Amino acid sequence: MVSNDLYPANGKFVSQDEISLLKFPPLSINEIKDIDSLFAAAAERTVYCGNKLFGKNVDVTDAENCVDCSSIFHGHSLYQVKYGAYVSTLREAEYVFGVCGFPQTHFGMRVCDGVGSNRCFETYYGTNLSDMYYAFNCVGCSDCIFAFNLRSKRHVIGNRELPKDEFMRLKKKLVSEMAGELKKKKRLFSVADIAYYGRNKKDVPEEKIAFDSPVPPKVEDAFSSTCKIVLGKEHKGIKKYGPWLLRRAVTVKKVIGAKGTPTYKVGVLPTIKDIPADRLVTNEEGAEAAKTPISIKPGEELTLQETLSRVAKNALFSVEFIDGMNDKCIDTPNLYGGSNIYKILDTTDAKYSAYSSAVIKSEHIFGGYFRLLQSQFCINIFDSTNLKGCFEVDCSYSSRNAYFCHNCENVNDALFCFNAKALQYAFCNQMVSKEEFLRLKKILLDYVNSELEKKGALEESVFNIPAKKRKK
């Protein structure tokens, strides 16, 4: 099992428990004189690994890229998660099923993208939630059903606050109907289905794209300094490199929303990706829309379908979720504490980063795919934790100054190391002298910097190491 579809279709793969069976003849380091021979030597030894586990894991089955997890079935990109199934890009959670990107979740089913929830079902974008059903973009709420863009509310159905006894009566009925339908059909409608309720998908207006905003000056400075540290050379004008850095990141489009103003549409997150642009709004527009609840008469016996019908008429969704202290965070829909951030899907306690997917408790991160946790000064890292000074590194843990590496743990000063642990001054998993390492590193970085200066991009990546000579 692997965490994403970035790996080459013709690549070689092993399971983590097969790594010891891989055997390669010793390299003649002296024969590597240029970038062609360097790439060719690396390509011969490129084997991608699935079923990767890091740290201490117990009773983890059909899982990939898990760190310190227990009792997991069918999950990937997990950090300190226990008792879960069908979960991904998740940390510090327990009793979770069908959960993605919602850390500190306890007893959750089908919740995605937020922080902190207890006993929630079909809930997206939120913090500090409990006992929520079909909720979107809510903060500090509890005991709500069909709740959209609310703050600090309780005992709500369709954004209408009710007396506690009336709410509990209706909750019992509605949740019972949910359970009955789920038991019978093995599925329920999603929040995205609410956005299409009562209309044909073919009648939904075509998306209109909005313009990007300028880059914050401190992000420009951070990119230059990160390039200097990682690549040994400053590169200025980050927008030139934007398409390259975003090449393998989560797609976030800036679109014209339901009210005619720019907002965001996320292209990969489960269910959220299916919400059409004509139902998306800004955070402020969502707060205003929340003031229009559904009608519920005292003592009314609402059915689940009737409630859904009333809710769907006015339901609007905002994926602009902002919480915590934030400063100069631009074109970034999800913010849980960020400073000087540009075009990132999701940040939590992050700063000085741009053109990435999810930067968590990290800084000076540029490019990359999904969970980048507790890392600093890296360019194009993927599903990794605790990295420093790395470039083109995938699914690795607790490593620094690594380049074009995959599935490495406690590896420092490394080039093209795959499925390796506890190495320093290494090329293709083979230890070399510091002088030889620096010579090979110079060959690589001279080429990388030349390509970036000429093209603003690099064709080669940890997912694409060419075996043949490059065309001149």
Secondary structure as UniProt FT lines:
FT   TURN            9..10
FT   STRAND          13..15
FT   HELIX           16..21
FT   HELIX           29..31
FT   HELIX           35..44
FT   STRAND          48..50
FT   STRAND          53..54
FT   STRAND          58..67
FT   STRAND          70..97
FT   STRAND          105..112
FT   STRAND          115..139
FT   STRAND          142..148
FT   STRAND          154..157
FT   TURN            158..159
FT   STRAND          160..161
FT   HELIX           164..185
FT   HELIX           191..196
FT   TURN            197..198
FT   HELIX           201..203
FT   HELIX           217..231
FT   HELIX           238..245
FT   TURN            246..248
FT   STRAND          252..256
FT   TURN            258..259
FT   STRAND          262..266
FT   TURN            270..271
FT   HELIX           272..274
FT   HELIX           277..279
FT   HELIX           283..289
FT   TURN            290..291
FT   TURN            298..299
FT   HELIX           304..314
FT   STRAND          321..330
FT   STRAND          334..360
FT   STRAND          363..366
FT   STRAND          369..373
FT   STRAND          376..388
FT   STRAND          391..394
FT   STRAND          397..415
FT   STRAND          418..427
FT   TURN            428..429
FT   STRAND          430..431
FT   HELIX           434..455
FT   TURN            462..463
//
